[in-house]
């Protein structure tokens, strides 16, 4: 039994460690993949490498790690010489197994293990098992190869010991298709299943094996594809995290710079106020000393004069002399008292003026990284008369610019390139019933439709059919349209007029949707822009105010002021627009000069751009997939600015 135990251990080693995972037999000419898993050279060449060219990666059947096929096939893979030596020694051991036969007790070479007798038997007992009918059904296991055989069969059997359910002594070798894939033996084949559709179990096993290999290839490809997808997702995840980190750093940097600028400005104002306080306090302290001395002198003089007046009047030369002296002293002290009497209102007005607007950071104190630089200048060539002017400009989804030009007896609408001003479309409309050079405006909500407006007339023109439709009563009687805008996200057309402090909202067919009152009190509207990045309408009145209102409630959410102006009315906002990164730009003008200020959504200024003095209109346009600032002088001259 000790011999049997050793053989069982040897068998376990062969089945678990020295067995090819593909053919499930002892390794023959073992070859190692890059993952160091070993397989028969023939199995790798005929199954794993089959149909694949050199250099193609294949997946290890065990761990799925990739290995490229060598130019010479499996024979060029690394050979495991140690494992080859172990296999040879085991083969020698199998060939020389000896001991006492468990059946006849004779000593000699042992060849088989009988599973029914549960003992190792010699060559003579193997022959007896083959001769005796009672022993022929005993399954014998070869000590050399480790699989079950029938001693009465001269041919190799399939790797199964399943018995026929009809002829219990017979092993099944076939499958009958006509009988529902029933397993049958040789006797069944020649009797009850003689004319049936029969398939060999070996053929079925080979077909199943081929199907497994095919499905394994599909699974390997799916695993490779999924690994590629996982890598792509991981890269996207890292990219999102990187972009988010950059955005956070940018926000922190701008916030830090803005806060630092406010602190610096606050410190300057506090220092200025402290200097004024010190100067005035010292002056007033000196004045207080002088007034105290004058007051003391005046009180002493009054006491002496009162005593002089209380005495009996004596009309002599001495009394006259003393009286004249007191009159002189009274004149002198009165003059001093008048001279040093402080005018508090004058002091406040001259020295203690304080402007709350100066608490806003001065432009130039913030060294912002989002500075905009001039890129290009061009003339559209559509304005010829000095009285003509471009009164409306908007950016189309295509990136081109839609212009509205007021003329003497007509209005001109054109679509131009934001890169160089080349004209792509142009249309003239007569306005003979209106005053010459009436301001006109244009927007586009649909791809081939332009909505035009002047005075109180609104026209929708279809560029494809070359037809137009005019609409009346879109603004109250007597009102004049001041500006147009489009909200692409809500598919709305915005019209602001002079009759009331409100914005009228229409759909693409100019059917009235609703009116939204703007909470901010302003002197009409000059420019309205939909800023979807902040979900607001950006408004400037052309007089003194620029602000943002919530596009749904109409409540003011931010103010944009010119911090360089001493008074609110000193600067005039002509145009306003916003970028996708939530920045807001306002075009200011004053005393013949124009400049653009960039703000955070909260209204804090971060940079200043000096622009052409005749700048009147401003939009954000895409040039080469980058947001650019396009500024128009109104006379056809354009300037583009781009971030560094």
Buried (B, 14 or more C-beta within 10 A) or exposed (E): EEBBEEBEEBBEEBEEEBBBBBBEBBBBBBBBBEBEBBBBBBBBBBBBBEEEEEEEEBBBBEEEBBBEBBEEBBEEBEBBEEBEEBBEEBEEBBEEBEBBBBBEEEEEEBBBBBEEBEBBBBBBBBEBBBEEEEBBBBBBBBBBEBEBBBBEEEEEBBEEBEBBEBBEEBBBBBBBEEBEEBBBBBBBBEEEBEEBEBEEBBEBEEEEEEEEBEEBBEEBEEEBEEEEEEEEEEEEEEEEEEEEEEEEEEEEEBEEBBEBBBEBBEEEBEEEEEEBEEEBEEEBEEEEEBBEEBEEBBEEBEEBBEEBEEEEEEEEEEBEEBBEEBEEBBEEBEEBBEEBEEEEEEEEEEEEEEEEEBEBBBBEBBEBEBBBEBBBEBEBEBBEEEEBBBBBBBBBEBBBBBBBBBBEEBBBBBBBBBBEBEEEEEBEBEBEEBEBBBBBBBBBBBEEBBBBBBBBBBBBBEBEEEEBEEBEEBBEEEBBBBBBBBBEEBEBBBBBBBBBBBBBBBEBEBEEBEEBEBBBEBEBBBBBBBBEBBEBBBBBBBEBBBBBBBBEEBEBBBEBBBBBBEEEEEBBBBBBBBBEEBBBBBBBBBEEEBBBBBBBBEBBBBBBBEBBEBBBBBBBBBBEEEBBBBBBBBBBBBBBBBBE
